Amino acid sequence: MASALLSSSPGSRDLTMTAITPLSGWLLDRLGGRATWMCALAVCLGGSVLCGLAWDLPSLIGFRVFQGLGAGLIIPALMTLLTQAAGQQRLMTARGSFSLLVQIGPSSVRSPAVCCCRTRAGAGCSW
Protein backbone atom coordinates (compact mmCIF):
# COMPACT_ATOMS: atom_id res chain seq x y z
CA MET A 1 0.00 0.00 0.00
CA ALA A 2 2.75 2.46 0.93
CA SER A 3 4.66 1.83 -2.29
CA ALA A 4 1.51 2.47 -4.35
CA LEU A 5 0.98 5.79 -2.58
CA LEU A 6 4.63 6.71 -2.93
CA SER A 7 4.58 6.01 -6.66
CA SER A 8 1.62 8.37 -7.08
CA SER A 9 3.55 11.29 -5.57
CA PRO A 10 5.47 12.34 -8.73
CA GLY A 11 2.46 11.58 -10.92
CA SER A 12 0.17 13.84 -8.94
CA ARG A 13 2.47 16.81 -9.57
CA ASP A 14 2.81 16.02 -13.26
CA LEU A 15 -0.93 15.62 -13.76
CA THR A 16 -1.62 18.91 -12.01
CA MET A 17 1.01 20.65 -14.14
CA THR A 18 -0.61 19.29 -17.28
CA ALA A 19 -4.09 20.33 -16.16
CA ILE A 20 -3.13 23.88 -15.17
CA THR A 21 -1.01 24.75 -18.24
CA PRO A 22 -3.97 25.59 -20.54
CA LEU A 23 -5.14 28.17 -17.98
CA SER A 24 -1.83 30.01 -18.20
CA GLY A 25 -2.93 32.15 -21.16
CA TRP A 26 -6.05 33.29 -19.33
CA LEU A 27 -4.06 34.11 -16.18
CA LEU A 28 -1.44 35.97 -18.21
CA ASP A 29 -4.17 38.12 -19.76
CA ARG A 30 -5.86 38.78 -16.42
CA LEU A 31 -2.87 39.31 -14.11
CA GLY A 32 -0.03 40.17 -16.47
CA GLY A 33 3.17 38.28 -17.13
CA ARG A 34 5.23 39.37 -14.15
CA ALA A 35 2.46 38.88 -11.58
CA THR A 36 1.59 35.44 -12.98
CA TRP A 37 5.23 34.33 -12.95
CA MET A 38 5.84 35.60 -9.42
CA CYS A 39 2.66 33.92 -8.11
CA ALA A 40 3.56 30.67 -9.87
CA LEU A 41 7.07 30.77 -8.43
CA ALA A 42 5.74 31.44 -4.92
CA VAL A 43 3.19 28.61 -5.13
CA CYS A 44 5.79 26.16 -6.46
CA LEU A 45 8.31 27.14 -3.79
CA GLY A 46 5.66 26.95 -1.07
CA GLY A 47 4.63 23.52 -2.32
CA SER A 48 8.24 22.37 -2.23
CA VAL A 49 8.64 23.52 1.35
CA LEU A 50 5.39 21.83 2.33
CA CYS A 51 6.57 18.62 0.65
CA GLY A 52 9.66 18.74 2.81
CA LEU A 53 7.49 19.11 5.89
CA ALA A 54 5.00 16.38 4.94
CA TRP A 55 4.08 14.17 7.89
CA ASP A 56 2.74 11.20 5.92
CA LEU A 57 2.27 9.96 2.35
CA PRO A 58 -1.24 11.38 1.77
CA SER A 59 -0.07 14.83 2.87
CA LEU A 60 2.96 14.52 0.57
CA ILE A 61 0.68 13.75 -2.37
CA GLY A 62 -1.56 16.71 -1.53
CA PHE A 63 1.43 19.03 -1.28
CA ARG A 64 2.76 17.71 -4.60
CA VAL A 65 -0.57 18.66 -6.21
CA PHE A 66 -0.22 22.14 -4.71
CA GLN A 67 3.35 22.33 -6.01
CA GLY A 68 2.15 21.33 -9.49
CA LEU A 69 -0.27 24.27 -9.58
CA GLY A 70 2.66 26.67 -9.53
CA ALA A 71 5.02 24.56 -11.59
CA GLY A 72 2.53 24.27 -14.44
CA LEU A 73 2.46 28.05 -14.83
CA ILE A 74 6.16 28.83 -14.55
CA ILE A 75 7.30 27.82 -18.05
CA PRO A 76 4.38 29.32 -20.04
CA ALA A 77 4.63 32.59 -18.10
CA LEU A 78 8.40 32.70 -18.54
CA MET A 79 8.13 32.00 -22.27
CA THR A 80 5.66 34.86 -22.63
CA LEU A 81 7.93 37.25 -20.75
CA LEU A 82 10.93 36.09 -22.76
CA THR A 83 9.09 36.61 -26.05
CA GLN A 84 8.11 40.13 -25.05
CA ALA A 85 11.58 41.05 -23.81
CA ALA A 86 13.65 39.54 -26.63
CA GLY A 87 12.01 41.34 -29.51
CA GLN A 88 11.83 40.16 -33.09
CA GLN A 89 15.59 40.18 -33.79
CA ARG A 90 16.66 37.94 -30.90
CA LEU A 91 13.55 35.83 -30.47
CA MET A 92 14.82 32.55 -31.91
CA THR A 93 18.13 32.72 -30.04
CA ALA A 94 16.35 33.47 -26.78
CA ARG A 95 13.86 30.64 -27.23
CA GLY A 96 16.59 28.18 -28.18
CA SER A 97 18.64 29.08 -25.11
CA PHE A 98 15.58 28.83 -22.89
CA SER A 99 14.62 25.43 -24.34
CA LEU A 100 18.12 24.13 -23.68
CA LEU A 101 17.92 25.23 -20.04
CA VAL A 102 14.49 23.65 -19.63
CA GLN A 103 15.86 20.35 -20.91
CA ILE A 104 19.00 20.39 -18.76
CA GLY A 105 17.42 21.69 -15.53
CA PRO A 106 15.28 18.69 -14.57
CA SER A 107 18.10 16.24 -15.13
CA SER A 108 20.42 18.11 -12.79
CA VAL A 109 17.97 18.39 -9.90
CA ARG A 110 15.59 15.47 -9.63
CA SER A 111 12.28 16.26 -8.04
CA PRO A 112 11.36 16.21 -5.31
CA ALA A 113 14.61 17.75 -4.12
CA VAL A 114 13.19 18.83 -0.79
CA CYS A 115 10.54 16.15 -0.28
CA CYS A 116 10.93 13.46 2.32
CA CYS A 117 14.16 14.91 3.66
CA ARG A 118 13.47 15.65 7.30
CA THR A 119 16.52 13.60 8.08
CA ARG A 120 18.24 13.76 11.37
CA ALA A 121 21.79 12.51 11.02
CA GLY A 122 20.83 10.04 8.32
CA ALA A 123 17.86 8.61 10.23
CA GLY A 124 15.62 8.86 7.16
CA CYS A 125 12.03 9.95 6.97
CA SER A 126 10.02 9.85 10.15
CA TRP A 127 7.07 8.23 8.38
Helices and strands as residue ranges (DSSP letters): H 2-20, G 21-23, H 24-31, H 33-52, H 57-108
